[in-house]
C-alpha cells in the first residue's frame, strides 16, 4: 500500500503542476489580450489619423480655400512697404484677412506635420505637392520682414517647416522642387 505521506507528496506535486499550468495559461491569455488591445489601439490611432487627414484635405482643398489661395498667390507688390500699403491690416483689412487666413491654415498643417499628426508623405499629397511650398515662396520675404518689424520671430514657422519638408519629399520622389518665377500664373511655356 502506498503510504499516506507519498499520497500527500503526490497531491502537493500535482497541485504545484496545476498551479504552474494555471499561471502559464493566465500569462499567455494576458499577453494575447494585451496584443489585441495594442492592435485595437493602433487601429484606432490609424483611423483618427485618417480622419484628421480627410478633415485637413477638405479644409485646404475646397472651393473657398482654393479661391483664397489663388487670390493670395495673385497678390503683387514691389517691396515690404508696398505690400503693407496694398495688403496690410491698416490699409486693406479684407486682403489681410484673406492672406492671413490662408497662411494660418497652412501653418496649422505644418504644425500637425511637426507634431506627428500627419507624416511627410501625407502632407505631400494633402498639399497637392506645391500648395504650401508656393505659398511659402510667395510670402517668405514678407514673413521674414514682418518677423523683424513686429517682433514675432516664430510667425508662420510651421508653414516654413511644412514647405521645407515638402521640398525634401518632392526631391526624395525624384522630382524638381524648383518653383516657377511667377507662381500660380500661366506662362504658356511647356515645363519638363
N, C-alpha and C positions, 0 to 999 in steps of 0.2 A: 503494500500500500504506500501510496505517496504520502509523505509526511505533510503535516499542516504548514510547516514553515516553507516548504518548497511551493505549495499552492499559493501561499501568501506572496512569495517572491515572484512567481509567475504572474499573478494578478497585478502586482506592482509593475512588473516589466511591461505587460500588456497595457496597463494604464499609462505608462510613460510613452509607449509607442503610439497609443491612441491620442494622447495629449499633443505629442510632437506632430503627428499627422494632421490633427485639427489645426495646429499653429501654422504649419506649412500651407494648408489649404486656405486658411484665413489670409495669410500674407499674399498668396497668389491672387486671391479674389480681390483684395485691396489694390494690388498692383494693376489688375485688369480694370478695376473701377477708376483708378487714377488715370490710366491711359485713355479710357473712354471719355473721362471728364476733360482731359487735356485736348483730345481731338474735338470735343464739342466746343471748348473754349476757342480753339484755333479756328473752327468753322464759324463761330460767332464773330470773331475778330475779322476774318476774311469777308464775311457778309457786311459787317459795319464799314470796312474799308471800301468795298464796292459801292455801298450806299453813299458814302461820303464822296467817292469819285463821281458818281452819277449826279449827285446834287451840285457839285462843283461844275461838272460838264454842262449841266443845264443852266447854271447861273452864268457861266462865261460864254456860252455858245448859243444863247437865244437871240432872237431878232433885235431886241432892245440893247442887249450887251454888245452885239456886233455893230449896231448903229453908233453907239457911244465910242467904241474902239476906233471905228473908221473916222468919226469926227475928230477924235483926239489925234489920230495919225495924220489928218489933213490940216492940223494947225501949223501955221508958219510964222516964224519970227527971225529976226536978224541977230539979236543978242539978248542977254538976260533982261535988260531994261525994256526992250521992245516986247519981249514975252510978257513981262508983268503988266505993261500997258494994254496989251491985247487980251490976255487971259488970266490976269491976276485977280484975286478976290476983291480988290478995291475998285477995279475998273470993269470987270466982266464976271459977276458972280455966277451967271449961268455957265459960262465957259469954264470957270474954275471948278464948279461942281461937277461938270461933265468929266473934265480931266482928272480931278481928284477921285471921283467915284470909280473910274476905270483903273487908275493906278492902285487904289486901295484893294479893289477886287483881286487884281493880280498879285499884289503884295501878300494878301491872305493865302493865296495858293502857294507862294514861296515859303510862307511860314509853315504851312502844312507839310511841305516837302522837307524842310529843315528838321521838323519835329518827328518825321517818320509817319505822318498820317497818310501820305502817299509816297510812292517810290519814284525814282527819276524816270523810269520808263512810262509810268502812268502820267506823270507831269508832261512828258514829251507828247503823248497823244492827247492829253487834256487841252493843250495849248495849240493844237494843230501845228506843232513843230516850230512855229515862228511867232505866234501872238505875243508872248511875253518878251521874247528877245527883241522883236521890232519895237515894242513899246518902250523897253528899257533904252535901246539905242536912240530912239527919238527924243526921249526926255532926260537922258543921262546928264548932259551938261547943265540943264536947268535944275535937276535934282541936286547935283553936286554943289552948284552955286547956292541954292536955297538952304542946303545943309549948313553952309557957312553963314549966310546972311541972317537966317532965323535961328541959329544955334541949335540945330536939330541933326546931330551927327549920324543918327540912325534912320533918318527919313527914307522910307522905301528901300531899306536894306534887304528886306526879304524878296522884293522884286529883283533887285540886283543879284541876289543869291540864285533865285529861280532862273534868271537869264543865263548866268554863268553855268549852272548845271545843265541847262538845255543845250547850250553850246557844246559842252562836253559830250552829251548824249548824241547830238547830231554828228559830231566828229567820230564818236565811237561807232556809229552806224555807217561810217564811210562817206558821209555827205559833207559838202562845204557848209561852213557856218557863216560865210560872208553874207552880209546884208546889203540889199540894194542901196544906192546912194539916195534915191528918192523913195523912201519907204511908203508902201501902200499906194503908189502912183503907177499907173500903167505906162510903160515906157515904149511898148511896141517892139522891143528888142528881144529876140529869142535868147533864152538863157540855157546853158548846158545842163 
